Amino acid sequence: MIVAFFAHEATALWDVSYAVSARNVTPLEQHVHSFLELVPLMAILLVVSRHWQQFQALLGIGSEPASFELTAKTQPLPVAYIVTLFALILVFELLPYLEELWHGLRTRRRGFASASASGRTSP
């Protein structure tokens, strides 16, 4: 999770750097981006607080060895909880990304169409 967090931060920095060079990025969009950067950090902090000894073991200062073993929960989550969670992920994560991709591809196609109609070539 920690490595993924730093990869996410690097990607977010690259994304915003590219966006501000290509278009106007509003303060609201920057604020939303900042909030979205904190979500993975909060997830890490929640896991670290729940498994403090294992976090210390990762740093080499714990009283137990680091364990990378995947273990099942003793009480599995209810099916309704899992279905609801995945439905919310679909609605609030996947669909907005697909919508953004669709708009970007449509805009790119329009740009290529207008460039070819005027006799210019696009990079």
Sequence and secondary structure as in RCSB ss.txt:
>XXXX:A:sequence
MIVAFFAHEATALWDVSYAVSARNVTPLEQHVHSFLELVPLMAILLVVSRHWQQFQALLGIGSEPASFELTAKTQ
PLPVAYIVTLFALILVFELLPYLEELWHGLRTRRRGFASASASGRTSP
>XXXX:A:secstr
 HHHHHHHHHHHHHHHHHHHHHS   HHHHHHHHHHHHHHHHHHHHHHHHTHHHHHHHTT SSS         SS
   HHHHHHHHHHHIIIIIHHHHHHHHHHHHHHHHHHHHHHHTT    
